[in-house]
Amino acid sequence: MIPMMGPGFPYMDPGSVGWMMLGSLVFWAGLILLAVFAIARLTLGARRERSEAITILDQRLARGDIDAEEYRARKALLTG
């Protein structure tokens, strides 16, 4: 008969259960950090694109390509 060494698993010693828990914790923490990084990157990219669009709009107004009314309307669309 094989003696029980772990909580219900005859082939595991108590030390390996700790390593499994630590590995699981590291995995989930890494996955959460990856998700947060991806969301932050997408949000920052959208903000940067909007800023570049407003800069182009400012330049078009300064060159006289568009009038003030069209500028205000397009800027309102960009800023939401």
Secondary structure, DSSP 8 states (H G I E B T S, - for coil): -----SSS-TT--HHHHHHHHHHHHHHHHHHHHHHHHHHHHHHHHHHHHHHHHHHHHHHHHHHTSS-HHHHHHHHHHHH-
